[in-house]
Amino acid sequence: MADPLPEPEAGPPLEAAITPARRRPPPSRLTREAIAAGRRGGAREGLDWLGREPEARASIVYRLLRLLARFVLFGLFRFRIETAGQELLPRTGGYLLVGAAHRGWMDPFVVMHALPVEPRAWFLGSAPSTFTARWREVLIHRVGGLLPVWRGGVGVEQHVASARAVIRNGAVFAQMPEGTVSGPAGRIGPFRNGAALIALRTGAPVVPLAIAGTEELYLGRRMATEVLAATSARALLGEAWDGTLPEEGSRAELELARALTRRFEEVLAPAVERLHPRTVDPPAHPRRLRRRLTWLFLRPGRLDRDPEG
C-alpha cells in the first residue's frame, strides 16, 4: 500500500533514498462553512478514506492499544461494566451490530468490551467529532476500527459499501442508529433509517446490543450492556415483508426501512430500560470529575439529558 518510491537524489543517505514513505490518510476534515455550502473540499469518507480492506484480525498494535485503554478506563477511571448475553454472539464475524442507547464517547469502548478481541468491530463514526487533531486521524487510520462519516447529504451508498466490505472480511459492522449522543437517560431516542437500509441491502445477521449508563461519566461509574439474540431483517419484519428487495433508493425501500427501524426500536427500548436501574447511583454518591470525563472526547455543551447545561 506504500506510495511509489521517489527517484534517489544526490545528498540524502542511501537508506533514506530507498526507504518507502509511510502512507498517510487522505484529508478528511471539512469546515462547517464548506459543509453548509455543499463543498466537500476533497474530504473522504468510509472505504475511500481508509484506502484498504477493513481487517477482521487484531494486529499487535491494536491489541496493545486495547490493553492500554482497559488500563485507563478500568484502572485509572475505575469504570465498571456489567455485561450479559455474550454467549449469544455468533461464533464468527460477518454480522451487523445495532447498539443503543448512544450517549457518549464511551459507547464504542463499551461495545468492544462486550465483543471478543477478534473478529474486530468497525464503526461508522462522526469525522467532525473524532478528527479534532491531525494525530488522532493518523492514529485511527493506522490502527483501524473507524469509517468516518461527514454530514451533508452524501447518501447511504458509501456506508453500504463500507458495511459490505466489513462483512465480506468477516469483521463486525457496528452502528448506533440514534446518530447523536443527545437523549434521555435510560431510554432510547428516535432511530434514523440508515442502519435499517444497510441491514436490508446486505442481508447480514443483526445482533442488537442494549447499552445503559454512559450518559454521564465520573470516577467509578457503573455501566451495563446486554447482547440480545441474533436476528435478521427478514425475521424482524415477519409477515410485513415477503423477502423481495425493493429497488434501491425507491419509496418502497424507504418505507420498508422505516418499518425495520421501528422494529429495532421495539427490540432495544425495553432492554435499555431494563438495564438502566443497574447503573444508577444514589444522589449522595460522589461524582468526581463528572464534567471532565463526560466531555473528555466531546465538545462541551448542553445535552438534553443534562439539566446543568
C-alpha positions in Angstrom: 0.0 0.0 0.0 3.1 2.3 0.1 3.4 5.1 -2.4 5.7 4.6 -5.4 9.4 5.1 -4.5 10.8 8.5 -5.5 13.9 8.7 -7.6 17.0 8.9 -5.5 18.6 12.3 -5.1 22.2 13.2 -4.5 22.7 14.3 -1.0 20.5 12.2 1.4 21.9 9.0 2.7 21.2 5.8 0.6 19.0 4.4 3.3 16.7 7.5 3.2 16.5 7.2 -0.6 15.4 3.6 -0.7 13.0 3.7 2.4 9.4 3.9 1.2 7.3 6.8 2.6 4.8 5.8 5.3 1.3 6.1 3.9 -0.7 8.9 5.4 -4.5 9.1 5.4 -6.1 11.3 2.7 -7.6 14.6 4.0 -10.9 14.0 5.9 -11.6 17.4 7.5 -14.2 19.9 6.4 -15.1 23.3 7.7 -18.7 24.0 8.8 -18.9 26.6 6.1 -17.9 24.0 3.4 -20.5 21.5 4.7 -23.2 24.2 4.7 -22.3 25.3 1.2 -22.1 21.7 -0.1 -18.4 21.9 -0.8 -16.6 18.8 0.4 -13.2 20.1 -0.4 -11.7 16.7 -1.2 -12.6 15.2 2.1 -13.2 11.4 2.0 -15.5 9.0 3.9 -15.6 5.3 4.6 -13.5 3.0 2.5 -12.4 5.9 0.3 -10.6 7.4 3.3 -9.4 4.1 4.7 -7.8 3.0 1.4 -7.7 -0.7 2.3 -9.9 -3.6 3.2 -11.2 -3.4 6.8 -9.5 -6.3 8.6 -11.1 -8.8 11.0 -7.8 -9.8 12.6 -6.5 -7.9 15.6 -3.0 -6.5 14.9 -0.3 -6.3 17.6 -0.7 -2.5 17.7 -4.5 -2.8 18.1 -4.1 -5.4 20.9 -1.6 -3.1 22.8 -3.8 -0.1 22.4 -6.8 -2.1 23.7 -4.8 -3.1 26.8 -3.8 0.5 27.3 -7.4 1.6 27.0 -8.5 -1.0 29.5 -5.9 0.2 32.0 -7.1 3.8 31.7 -10.8 3.0 31.7 -10.9 0.3 34.4 -7.8 1.2 36.3 -7.5 5.0 36.4 -11.1 5.9 35.9 -12.4 2.8 37.7 -15.3 2.3 35.3 -17.3 -0.9 35.9 -19.3 -2.6 33.1 -21.8 -5.4 33.7 -22.0 -7.4 30.5 -24.6 -10.1 29.8 -25.6 -12.3 26.8 -22.1 -12.8 25.3 -22.9 -16.4 24.7 -25.5 -15.3 22.1 -22.8 -13.7 19.9 -22.3 -15.5 16.6 -19.1 -17.7 16.6 -17.8 -15.9 13.6 -17.9 -12.3 12.3 -19.8 -11.1 9.2 -22.7 -9.5 11.1 -24.2 -6.1 11.9 -24.3 -4.9 15.5 -27.0 -2.3 16.2 -26.4 -0.6 19.6 -28.5 1.8 21.7 -28.7 3.9 23.7 -25.9 6.1 22.3 -25.0 8.7 24.9 -21.3 9.5 24.7 -17.7 8.8 23.7 -17.6 5.7 25.9 -20.1 3.8 23.8 -17.6 2.3 21.3 -15.4 1.1 24.2 -18.5 -0.5 25.8 -19.3 -2.2 22.6 -15.7 -3.6 22.3 -15.8 -4.7 25.9 -18.9 -6.8 25.0 -17.2 -8.4 22.0 -14.1 -10.6 21.7 -10.8 -9.2 20.5 -11.4 -11.0 17.2 -13.2 -10.6 14.9 -12.7 -6.8 15.1 -15.5 -4.3 15.2 -15.7 -1.4 12.7 -17.8 1.7 13.5 -19.4 4.3 11.4 -18.3 7.4 13.2 -18.6 11.2 13.0 -15.5 12.6 11.4 -16.0 16.2 12.8 -16.2 14.8 16.4 -13.3 12.3 16.0 -10.7 14.1 13.9 -10.3 17.1 16.1 -6.5 16.8 15.8 -4.3 15.5 13.0 -2.6 13.0 15.2 -5.9 11.4 16.0 -6.8 11.0 12.3 -3.4 9.5 11.6 -3.5 7.1 14.5 -7.1 5.9 13.7 -6.1 5.4 10.0 -3.2 3.3 11.1 -5.0 1.2 13.7 -8.4 1.0 12.0 -11.8 0.5 13.6 -13.5 3.7 12.3 -15.0 4.5 8.9 -15.6 8.3 9.1 -18.8 10.0 8.1 -19.3 13.6 7.2 -22.8 15.2 7.4 -24.1 16.9 4.4 -26.3 14.6 2.3 -23.7 12.3 0.7 -26.1 9.4 0.7 -26.1 5.9 2.1 -24.3 4.2 -0.7 -20.8 4.7 0.7 -21.9 3.4 4.1 -23.5 0.3 2.5 -20.2 -0.3 0.6 -18.3 0.0 3.9 -20.7 -2.5 5.6 -20.4 -4.9 2.8 -16.6 -4.8 2.9 -16.5 -5.3 6.7 -18.9 -8.3 6.4 -17.1 -9.7 3.5 -13.9 -9.8 5.5 -15.5 -11.5 8.5 -15.5 -8.5 10.8 -18.3 -6.8 12.8 -20.0 -3.7 11.4 -21.3 -1.6 14.4 -23.9 1.2 14.2 -25.6 3.5 16.6 -28.8 4.3 14.8 -29.7 7.3 17.0 -27.0 9.2 15.3 -26.4 11.5 18.2 -25.4 11.4 21.9 -28.2 13.7 22.9 -31.1 11.9 24.6 -32.8 10.8 27.8 -31.1 8.5 30.3 -32.5 5.0 30.4 -34.5 5.4 27.2 -33.6 5.3 23.5 -34.1 8.3 21.2 -35.6 8.2 17.7 -33.6 5.9 15.4 -32.5 7.0 11.9 -33.2 4.8 8.9 -29.6 4.2 7.8 -28.9 1.1 9.9 -32.1 -0.5 8.6 -31.2 0.3 5.0 -27.8 -1.3 5.5 -29.4 -4.4 7.1 -31.8 -4.7 4.1 -29.2 -4.3 1.4 -26.5 -6.5 3.0 -28.9 -9.2 4.3 -26.4 -9.9 7.1 -27.3 -11.2 10.5 -28.2 -8.5 13.0 -27.1 -8.5 16.7 -28.9 -5.9 18.9 -26.9 -4.6 21.9 -28.5 -2.7 24.7 -26.3 -0.1 26.5 -27.0 1.9 29.6 -25.1 4.2 32.0 -22.9 6.2 29.5 -24.9 9.4 29.6 -22.6 10.9 32.3 -19.2 9.7 33.4 -17.3 10.0 36.6 -14.8 8.0 38.6 -16.2 4.6 39.4 -19.2 4.9 37.0 -21.3 1.8 36.6 -22.5 0.8 33.1 -24.2 -2.2 31.6 -24.7 -3.9 28.3 -26.8 -6.9 27.1 -26.3 -8.8 23.9 -29.7 -9.8 22.5 -30.3 -12.8 20.3 -29.0 -12.6 16.7 -31.8 -11.9 14.2 -32.2 -10.6 10.7 -34.2 -8.0 8.8 -36.4 -10.8 7.4 -37.1 -12.2 10.9 -37.8 -8.8 12.4 -40.2 -7.8 9.7 -42.1 -11.1 9.7 -45.2 -11.1 7.6 -44.8 -7.4 6.8 -42.2 -8.4 4.2 -42.2 -11.1 1.6 -38.4 -11.1 1.3 -38.3 -9.2 -2.0 -36.0 -6.3 -2.0 -37.4 -3.1 -3.4 -35.4 -1.1 -5.9 -32.6 0.8 -4.2 -33.5 4.4 -3.5 -37.2 3.9 -4.1 -40.0 5.0 -1.9 -40.9 1.3 -1.3 -37.3 0.7 0.1 -37.6 3.7 2.3 -40.9 2.6 3.7 -39.5 -0.9 4.4 -36.5 0.6 6.1 -38.8 2.7 8.3 -40.7 -0.4 9.3 -37.5 -2.2 10.2 -36.3 0.9 12.1 -39.4 0.7 14.2 -38.7 -3.0 14.9 -35.1 -2.1 16.0 -36.6 0.4 18.4 -39.2 -2.1 19.7 -36.4 -4.7 20.4 -33.9 -2.4 22.1 -36.1 0.0 24.0 -37.3 -2.5 26.7 -33.8 -3.9 27.1 -32.3 -0.4 27.7 -35.0 0.4 30.2 -34.3 -2.9 32.0 -30.6 -2.2 32.2 -30.8 1.4 33.3 -31.6 0.9 37.1 -28.4 -1.2 37.5 -26.3 1.8 36.5 -28.0 4.5 38.7 -26.1 5.6 41.8 -27.8 7.2 44.8 -27.9 11.1 44.7 -25.3 11.3 47.5 -22.8 9.1 45.6 -19.7 11.2 44.8 -19.4 12.1 41.1 -15.7 13.1 40.9 -14.5 14.5 37.6 -18.1 14.3 36.2 -17.9 17.1 33.7 -14.3 16.4 32.7 -14.9 12.7 32.0 -18.3 13.2 30.4 -16.9 15.6 27.9 -13.5 14.1 27.6 -13.7 13.4 23.8 -16.8 15.6 23.1 -17.2 19.3 22.5 -18.5 20.6 25.9 -22.1 21.9 25.7 -25.6 21.2 26.8 -27.3 17.9 26.0 -31.0 17.5 26.6 -30.1 14.8 29.2 -28.0 17.2 31.2 -30.1 19.7 33.2 -27.0 21.5 34.4 -26.1 22.6 30.8 
